[in-house]
């Protein structure tokens, strides 16, 4: 009997968007010094928030794995709070990274728990 892995698109979207968010946050200071300022636009932050929300909502909807749901929503809340307060203190840049890693871990765990 063949065993297949079913990876949902929401988990893939969540992992890719969180990784891109981390790369974006790390690259923006360097790119700003090179004169590429459009990457600092609030539209990009809103896009990352929307992608994270959609991927987490679709992943956790109707799930039996409550631990994954809690981890993803806590990481999402930390991510949104960090983005909103990023300009107030440097610590929020680090909590944004931690929250993004939490989202990645949550989606990876969701993929692992959905292996049939």
N, C-alpha and C positions, 0 to 999 in steps of 0.2 A: 504494500500500500504506500502510495506516495504521500509525503508530508509537504504541505505548501505553507509558505509564510504569507500572511495577509497583512500588508502594511497600508494603513489608511492614508488617504491624501492629506488629511488634516494634520497628521503627525509629521509627514514629510514637509508640509508647508510651515509648521511650527518650528521644526529644526532648522530649515533653510533660512527662515526669516530671523530667528534668534542669532544664528551664526553671522548673517549679513549685518545685523544690528551691532554685534560686537566689532566686526571689521570696520563698519562705518564709524563707530565711536572711537576706535583706535586711530583711524586714518584721517579723520576730519582736522585735527590740529596741524598735521603735516600738510594737508592739502590747502588749508587756509593760508599758510605761509607762502604757498605757491600761487595764491590768488584765486583759487577755486572756491568761491564762497557760497555757491548755490546749495552745497551739501549741508550747510548749517540751517537751512530753511525749516521752519516748524512743520511744513507739509510733510517732510520726510519723517519726522517724529510721529506725526499723526498716522502716517502710513504704517509704520512699524507697530504702533498700538493697535490699529485695526487688524493687521495681519495676525498679531498675537491673539487678539480677542477671538477672531473667527476660527483660528486653528484650535484654540483651547475649548471654545464652545462646542465645536463639532466633535472634538475628541472626547469630551466628558459627557456629552449628551447621551443618556441611556446607559452609562457605564456601570458595571458591577464592581469595578476596582476603585473603591472610594479613596484609597490612599493616593492614587494618581490624580484624581480630581482635586483633592485638597492641595497637593503639591503644586499643581499647575495654576490654580486660582490664587494661591498665596504668592507664587512667583510673579504672576501677572500683576497683582496689586502692588507688589514691591517695584515692579518695572514701571508702572504708570506713575506712582508716587515719585520715583527717582527722576523720571523725565520731567515731571512738573516742577520739581524742586532742584533740578540740576544746576541752575544758575545761582542758587542761594549758598551752597556749600560744596566743596570738592568731594565730600564723603558720598554724595548722591551719584557721582560718576561711578564710584566703586560699587555701590549697591545696585546700580543699573547692570553692571557686568555680572554680579552675583545672581541677580534676578534672571538675566538672560541664560546663564548657565543652568539655573534651576528649571527654566522652561525647556531647555534642551534635554536635561536629565529626565524630566517628567514625560516628554514625548518619547524618548528612548525606552523608558520603562513601560509606557503604554504599548509601544511596538512589541516589546518582549512579552508582555502579558497577553497580547492578542495573537500569539503564534499558535497555529492549529496543527 
